Amino acid sequence: MSTLTVTDARARLAEVVDQVRVSKDPLFLTRRGRRVAAVIDADDLDRLIAAAEDLADITAAAQARAELDAGSELVPWEQVKADLGLT
């Protein structure tokens, strides 16, 4: 993965965006030698967000199953709707 200073990226922003879009490789931006940001293709970001959301859902479902297996009390659907003001 490539790196570029924030100052250099600012000076050639259009070129940086085109490079990342075509190559699909992220470009890390540095300030004082430390990575501070990254430029990535928008489609790649969409896929990363979707994957993170899927993982969060899988984790929540596994936690719910574990709570049920441990004997947690079930909450009736009508009660959930009432608690959320949906009735």
C-alpha positions in Angstrom: 0.0 0.0 0.0 1.2 3.4 -0.9 1.7 6.4 1.3 1.7 10.1 0.6 1.9 13.2 2.8 -1.2 15.2 3.4 0.5 18.2 1.8 1.4 16.3 -1.4 -2.1 14.8 -1.6 -3.7 18.2 -1.3 -1.5 19.5 -4.1 -2.5 16.6 -6.4 -5.9 15.6 -5.1 -7.5 14.8 -8.5 -4.6 12.6 -9.4 -4.7 10.8 -6.0 -8.5 10.1 -6.4 -8.0 8.8 -9.9 -5.1 6.6 -8.9 -7.1 5.0 -6.0 -10.2 4.5 -8.2 -8.3 2.8 -11.0 -5.9 0.7 -8.9 -8.4 -0.2 -6.1 -5.4 0.0 -3.7 -5.8 2.3 -0.7 -3.5 5.2 -0.3 -2.5 6.2 3.2 -2.0 9.8 4.0 0.7 10.8 6.5 1.5 13.8 8.7 4.9 14.0 10.4 5.6 10.4 9.4 2.4 9.0 10.9 -0.6 7.6 9.1 -3.6 9.8 9.7 -6.0 8.9 7.0 -6.6 6.7 3.9 -8.1 7.3 0.5 -10.0 4.3 -0.8 -12.4 3.5 -3.6 -16.0 4.4 -2.8 -17.2 0.9 -3.8 -14.6 -0.7 -1.6 -15.8 1.4 1.3 -19.4 0.4 0.7 -18.4 -3.3 0.8 -16.4 -2.7 4.0 -19.4 -1.0 5.7 -21.7 -3.8 4.6 -19.3 -6.5 5.9 -19.0 -4.7 9.2 -22.8 -4.4 9.6 -23.2 -8.1 8.7 -20.6 -9.0 11.3 -22.3 -6.9 13.9 -25.6 -8.7 13.1 -24.0 -12.1 13.4 -22.4 -11.2 16.7 -25.7 -9.8 18.1 -27.6 -13.0 17.0 -25.0 -15.2 18.6 -25.2 -13.2 21.8 -29.0 -13.5 21.8 -28.8 -17.3 21.2 -26.4 -17.6 24.1 -28.7 -15.6 26.4 -31.6 -17.9 25.4 -29.5 -21.0 26.1 -28.6 -19.5 29.5 -32.3 -19.3 30.4 -33.0 -15.6 29.8 -36.7 -14.8 29.9 -38.4 -14.3 26.5 -40.2 -11.0 25.9 -43.5 -11.4 23.9 -43.6 -9.5 20.6 -46.6 -7.5 21.7 -44.6 -6.2 24.7 -41.7 -5.2 22.5 -44.0 -3.3 20.1 -45.6 -1.6 23.1 -42.2 -0.7 24.6 -41.2 0.9 21.3 -44.5 2.8 20.9 -45.5 0.8 17.8 -49.0 -0.1 19.0 
